[in-house]
Amino acid sequence: MQQPVVLIGEWLVTPAVNQISRQGRQLTLEPRLIDLLIYFAHHPDEVLSRDELIDHVWTRNVVTSHVVTQSISELRKSLKDGNDSSPEYIVTVPKRGYKLTASVIWCAEEGEELAPVPPATRPASGEVQLSTITEPQVPESRPAMPPPLPEKRRKVTTWWVWGLFLLALFSCVALVAMSTINSHPPVTKTRLLLNPRDIDVRLANGNSCNNQASQRTYAVGLGSLITTSLNTFSTYMVHDKTNYNVNEPSSSGKTLTIEFVNQRHYRAQQCFMSVQLVDNADSSVMLDKRYFITSDNQVTIQNDLMSSLSQALTQPWPERMQAMLRQYQPSQSLSLAQFYQAHQLLMNGDVDSLSKASGLLDDILKQSPDFSYAMAEKALVDILRHSQQPLAKSQLSALSAEINRVGDIPVLKNMAVFYQIKTIEYLSQGQISDAFSAINTGIGLEMSWVNYVLLGKVYEMQGENRLAADAYITAFNLRPGDNTLYWIENSVFQTSVTRVVPYLDNFLAAK
């Protein structure tokens, strides 16, 4: 049941829509101010203390007298509506509280009669009513009753009373109707303008293949490589959504979808990896490739896909990017598939996954000792393990030797992974300035979500939570999903997302 409408002075108050209106002017107030005004309307001409208002309007939420004073001030300002000559509706009674001095008439939504509320009668402050003892009095003779009014005059008076009552009733109904017509809030439509330079990379859940797990990690690895490469060396902004399965509108102008499909080929059922780039502005297909994956052609597929993207986006790859891509080309193709499995475990971020990743990378280095990037990734995995679960003394010695070997390889010192390792090492040693310098060098070499998570950790250690929040949101924007959130919360040291990044906490809650 809707709350009744009330006329307070010149203002018609409609609690159901938090609005007050007069003479065609309509204002929307905060619900708390409407509740406060309605409570005053229930007690016209009564002095209400701050404690009483807190009890009945704020229902004893943790508020102070200052909150009441501020709310009264805002309510007065709204009732004056910019006209300083308007009468004061709510006056302050010193040392006691506040009082509504305007007239109050309660209306009903559907034409019930107006109900004026008489002012409360209270004895004045300090006034004492004394009962007096009177002597019995002798009944006196009653005075003669006045002669009755003439019948015609009595009818005229009755008609005037009814006329005024109906006029007031119709006025109230008209005001309620006008308020209802104008009270519908505007309809808000969510519209997104596409950004042609933004690309979403997605992994579709296609038909299952026999070796679906290894193929999925290969696809996720390709998505990570494409995202980092384009963000670092092109004018495109790419969002890796292979770990983000939320169906929500996107402003990205293009979508790159990787999907595994079972398809009959030469009388046999085979599993293909489909890669399709679509321009969302006109739904045109810019790239459509299908690859039949074997254990020895994964490096070839990776090189062909990167070359095809360069042509589709008319984006030539600079020499520095080509040098980076060469680090992802082990001598044995099988090592690339295993590397992407280890990389997926690294992105998971938990101790068990990191331990498995370390073992896999050990096997890869035995098969392909020239795969220097795998060596750097193993050092990154092991130093992250140490930050979450301290390693034994012998393991620490081996880790230190790993980091030194990575630093001795010239090509790795020009890659972000080396500075990610050094950032974590400096943070564990309390060398915050060195960590800040290292991670900024890494960001200059590569725009990746891992770099921005580590930048957020450095900012937290510097006490710059606002800058840390910006860095964490940037990381989540580059690669949204549970993996990035786990890194923000647990990598290097634990972070309270609720305290440091409340926006991200609210965003995930709304999801």
NORPEZI-V974754 format. One record per backbone hydrogen bond with DSSP energy under -0.5 kcal/mol. CO is the residue of the C=O (numbers start at 1). NH is the residue of the N-H. If there is no record, write none. Layout:
BEGIN
CO;NH
CO;NH
END
This chain:
BEGIN
5;107
6;8
6;13
7;9
7;105
8;11
11;8
11;13
12;14
12;21
13;6
13;15
14;17
14;19
15;18
18;29
19;14
20;27
21;12
22;25
25;22
27;20
27;29
30;33
30;34
31;35
32;36
33;37
34;38
35;39
36;40
37;41
38;42
39;43
40;43
41;44
43;46
44;120
46;48
46;100
47;49
48;98
49;53
50;54
51;55
52;56
53;57
53;58
54;60
58;61
61;63
64;67
64;68
65;69
66;70
67;71
68;72
69;73
70;74
71;75
72;76
73;77
74;78
75;79
76;80
77;81
77;82
80;83
82;84
83;86
87;89
89;91
89;101
89;102
91;99
92;94
93;96
93;97
97;93
98;48
99;91
99;101
100;45
103;9
104;117
105;7
106;115
108;111
112;108
115;106
116;118
120;122
124;127
128;130
132;134
150;154
151;155
152;156
153;157
154;158
155;159
156;160
157;161
158;162
159;163
160;164
161;165
162;166
163;167
164;168
165;169
166;170
167;171
168;172
169;173
170;174
171;175
172;176
173;177
174;178
175;179
176;180
177;181
178;182
179;183
180;183
181;184
187;189
189;191
192;194
194;196
195;198
195;253
197;237
198;253
198;254
199;239
200;202
200;256
201;241
202;204
202;258
204;206
209;212
211;215
212;216
213;217
214;218
215;219
216;220
217;221
218;222
219;223
220;224
221;225
222;226
223;227
224;228
225;229
226;230
227;231
228;232
229;233
230;234
236;238
237;199
238;240
239;201
239;241
241;244
243;482
246;248
251;195
253;280
253;281
254;200
255;257
255;278
256;202
257;276
258;204
259;261
259;274
261;272
263;270
265;268
268;265
268;270
270;263
270;272
271;293
272;261
272;274
273;291
274;259
275;289
276;257
276;278
277;286
277;287
278;255
278;280
279;282
279;283
279;284
284;279
284;286
287;277
289;275
291;273
291;293
294;297
297;301
298;302
299;303
300;304
301;305
302;306
303;307
304;308
305;309
306;310
307;311
308;312
309;313
310;315
311;314
318;322
319;323
320;324
321;325
322;326
323;327
324;327
325;328
326;329
331;333
332;335
332;336
333;336
333;337
334;338
335;339
336;340
337;341
338;342
339;343
340;344
341;345
342;346
343;347
344;348
345;349
350;354
351;355
352;356
353;357
354;358
355;359
356;360
357;361
358;362
359;363
360;364
361;365
362;366
363;367
364;368
368;371
370;372
371;374
371;375
372;376
373;377
374;378
375;379
376;380
377;381
378;382
379;383
380;384
381;385
382;386
383;387
384;388
385;388
385;389
392;396
393;397
394;398
395;399
396;400
397;401
398;402
399;403
400;404
401;405
402;406
403;407
404;408
406;409
408;410
409;412
409;413
411;414
412;415
412;418
415;418
415;419
416;420
417;421
418;422
419;423
420;424
421;425
422;426
423;427
424;428
425;429
426;431
427;430
430;432
431;435
432;436
433;437
434;438
435;439
436;440
437;441
438;442
439;443
440;444
441;445
442;446
446;448
448;452
449;453
450;454
451;455
452;456
453;457
454;458
455;459
456;460
457;461
458;462
459;464
460;463
463;465
464;468
465;469
466;470
467;471
468;472
469;473
470;474
471;475
472;476
473;477
474;478
475;479
478;240
481;485
482;486
483;487
484;488
485;489
486;490
487;491
489;495
491;493
495;497
496;500
497;501
501;505
502;506
503;507
504;508
505;509
506;510
507;511
END
